[in-house]
Structure formats: C-alpha cells, structure tokens
Amino acid sequence: MFTKMKIFFLILLLGFMASKSQDIIKLNSPDKTRGLPVMKALSERASVREFDTTSLSIQDISDLLWAANGVNRHDEGKRTAPSAINAQDIDIYVFLKDAVYLYNAEEHSLIKKVNGDYCSLISAKQVEYSNAPLFILLVSDNSKFKYGDDTQKLVWGAIDAGLVAENICVFCASVGFSSRPRASMEQDKIIELLKLSNSQKLMLNVIVSYKK
C-alpha cells in the first residue's frame, strides 16, 4: 500500500513538473548578425496599417524580444534599451493567438500568464488590427524606481516605454517586419486579465507581423 502511495505521488509530481515546463518557453539565442545597418533601418522605419496574419517563428520572436529589451551586458545585467536610473521598470507582455506571455529578459524566456487569444483587448476599437499575430504590451512598474514622486515615476516610465518601443520598431524595419506603436487598448480589461498591481502602468503596445 505504501509503495502504491509513493508511485501515486510520484506520478502527481511528474505531472506537475511537466505542466510547469509547458508554461515556460526557452527562447533561442538571438541572432545578432541579421538585419540592415542602423542608418538604413532608420530610413525604412514606418508605422503601417496592414498586417500579415502568419505566426512568427520562435527565432524571430527571440530576436525581436532581445532587441526590444534583452540583456546585452550579462556581467552588469544591463539591457538593449536604457532606463531611467537603471530601474529596468519595463515589463514586456507578449499577446499571441494561443496565450499571453511575460518576457523574462534574464533567462531569455517566455512565461505563460493566461491561456487564450486576447489580442482584441489590445486592438480595442481598431478591430482591423485584431488578426495580427503578435502584440507587445509595455508596462512600467513604478515600484522599481527607488525615488521620485508618482508624477516623476510616470514620466520616467513613459520615456522608458518609448525607448523600448523604438527598439522594436527599428528592429522590425531592419529585418523587413511590419510594426505600429499605439496607445489605444482596453486598459481596465487588460489590468484585470493580467492581475496587475497598482504600481504597474500600461504605457504602449506595438503590433508586429511579417510584411503583408
């Protein structure tokens, strides 16, 4: 009987571990050799209105997120995008057709937060965008700022989100993707969906797809 109980609990443990591993996607190492030179990429950057519906490959998502705000100096833990007083306050949520994920820059991985397609919450009233394959939501966690009043923290967060959004857009221009940074979204519903705290402020979102 004791042996059967041990086997039962072992099966439960293995099932739990398998479930947890499915909730984390380890991304590929970023390909740092791809894309146009910076000046050419800047000349190509544009906010488009039409998006392809094809899902991005795991390599493309890996490169996109690393370019957005990945760790580029591991000895210091610093990122591809600067941030005010190095607070690293920007959290990146990735809305795909199967689920919503949180980007873990230190591990270069995606952590599943919610199952399901919630892209319509990002597209909001602009329903023509809802079929795009990937939306990046930029959230500033004001609690990561060590000083400053609420107004100052909001300004810093907005600046930091803008810097990350520009990284995304320049990367997209460099590799021939389409992108569009936006402020519109269903803020209250997204906050509820992701169970965000009062210190986490929705700043911007960026639509990304292959060229249509």
Beta strands, then each sheet from edge to edge (+ up, - down):
strand 1: 24-26
strand 2: 71-73
strand 3: 78-79
strand 4: 90-95
strand 5: 99-104
strand 6: 109-115
strand 7: 134-141
strand 8: 177-182
strand 9: 200-210
sheet 1: 1+ 6- 5+ 4- 7+ 9- 8+
sheet 2: 2+ 3-
end
